Amino acid sequence: MKILFICTHNACRSIIGEAVSTKIASPRIEARSAGSNPRGVVHPFTLKHLKRHGYDITDLKSESWDGFSGWHPDVVITLCDQAAGETCPVYFGASLKVHWGLPDPSKDADNQNDNFDKVINTLETRIKKLLTEKFEDMDQTKLKLLFNKVI
């Protein structure tokens, strides 16, 4: 299954979703991340905390969803409320769209360490729950129920 994690700026949450899925769900899930208005750089705390949690940060980059017109994800997961309200590009038309809203861990400077840990832990838990199911054989209705059940 191909999953594209989306956040408007593709600097924190969506990058974390890609890294977590790549490590714990490959080869069953092929994950990427993108943004509608990417910053072009991954937030340094995202990289710091992913590395601290044992994730490979080598190939992580902030990029536009325009670069995925030929990739055709099975599921597009928005992780920020702003991205959830945006109209996805037409080439995601056949993709299942799901919202897993999470707070931006970079917003509260006093609690950034805890905030990044919470986002990483939450996405680890959700991806691990997905892996307990045989999602490869599910139609879109069952997949939607599954993706909403794990949050």
C-alpha positions in Angstrom: 0.0 0.0 0.0 1.2 3.5 -0.9 0.6 6.2 1.7 1.2 9.9 1.2 1.4 12.0 4.4 0.4 15.6 3.8 1.0 18.8 5.8 0.9 22.2 4.3 4.6 23.0 4.9 5.9 19.4 4.9 8.4 20.2 7.7 7.4 18.2 10.8 4.3 15.9 11.1 4.2 14.6 7.5 8.0 14.0 7.6 7.6 12.1 10.8 4.8 10.0 9.3 7.0 9.1 6.4 10.0 8.2 8.6 7.9 6.1 11.0 6.1 4.2 8.3 9.3 3.5 6.3 11.0 2.0 9.4 8.2 0.0 10.9 5.8 -0.8 8.1 8.0 -1.5 5.1 7.5 -3.4 2.8 3.7 -3.6 3.5 3.5 0.2 3.4 5.5 2.5 1.1 5.3 6.0 2.5 6.2 9.4 1.3 5.4 12.9 2.5 4.6 16.2 0.8 3.0 19.6 1.3 0.8 22.0 -0.7 3.2 24.9 0.2 6.4 23.2 1.4 9.0 25.1 3.3 11.8 23.4 1.3 13.6 22.4 4.5 12.7 19.9 7.2 12.4 21.5 10.7 15.7 20.8 12.5 13.9 19.5 15.6 12.1 17.0 13.4 15.4 15.6 12.3 16.8 15.7 15.8 14.0 13.8 17.4 13.6 11.3 14.7 17.3 10.5 15.0 17.0 10.3 18.7 14.2 7.8 18.3 16.3 5.6 16.0 14.9 6.7 12.6 16.9 7.2 9.5 16.8 10.8 8.4 19.1 10.5 5.4 16.6 10.9 2.6 14.0 13.1 4.3 13.1 16.3 2.5 10.4 18.9 2.3 8.8 18.8 -1.1 5.6 19.7 -3.0 2.7 17.3 -3.6 3.1 18.4 -7.3 6.0 16.0 -7.5 3.7 13.0 -6.8 1.4 13.3 -9.9 2.7 10.0 -11.2 3.0 8.1 -7.9 -0.7 7.4 -7.3 -1.0 6.8 -3.5 -3.6 4.4 -2.2 -4.2 6.6 0.8 -3.6 10.3 1.4 -3.4 11.2 5.1 -3.5 14.8 6.2 -1.9 15.5 9.5 -2.6 19.2 9.9 -6.0 20.9 9.9 -5.0 23.4 7.3 -4.1 20.7 4.8 -7.3 18.8 5.6 -9.2 21.9 4.4 -7.3 22.2 1.2 -8.4 20.7 -2.1 -6.1 17.9 -3.1 -4.7 17.8 -6.6 -6.8 16.0 -9.2 -4.2 13.2 -9.6 -5.1 12.1 -6.0 -8.7 11.6 -7.1 -8.7 7.8 -6.7 -6.9 7.9 -3.4 -8.7 7.4 -0.1 -8.4 10.6 1.9 -8.2 10.4 5.7 -7.5 13.1 8.3 -5.3 12.2 11.3 -5.0 15.7 12.8 -2.1 16.3 15.1 -0.8 19.5 16.7 2.2 21.1 15.3 5.1 20.1 17.6 7.2 23.1 16.6 4.7 25.7 17.7 5.2 25.7 21.5 8.9 26.5 22.0 8.8 25.6 25.8 7.5 22.1 25.2 9.0 21.2 21.8 10.8 18.1 23.1 7.6 16.6 24.6 5.6 17.7 21.6 7.8 16.0 19.1 7.9 12.8 21.2 4.1 12.8 21.4 3.7 13.1 17.6 6.3 10.4 17.0 4.7 8.1 19.6 1.2 8.7 18.2 2.2 7.9 14.7 4.1 4.8 15.8 1.0 3.6 17.6 -1.3 4.3 14.6 0.9 2.6 12.1 1.4 -0.4 14.4 -2.4 -0.8 14.7 -2.7 -0.7 10.9 -0.1 -3.5 10.6 -2.3 -5.8 12.7 -4.9 -5.8 9.9 -5.0 -7.4 6.5 -5.5 -4.1 4.7 -4.1 -5.3 1.4 -7.4 -7.1 0.7 -9.8 -4.3 1.8 -11.9 -2.2 -0.4 -12.1 1.6 0.1 -15.0 1.4 2.5 -13.3 -1.0 4.8 -10.0 0.9 4.5 -11.7 4.1 5.5 -13.2 2.4 8.6 -9.8 1.0 9.4 -7.9 4.2 9.1 -10.5 6.0 11.2 -10.5 3.2 13.8 -6.7 3.5 14.5 -6.9 7.1 15.7 
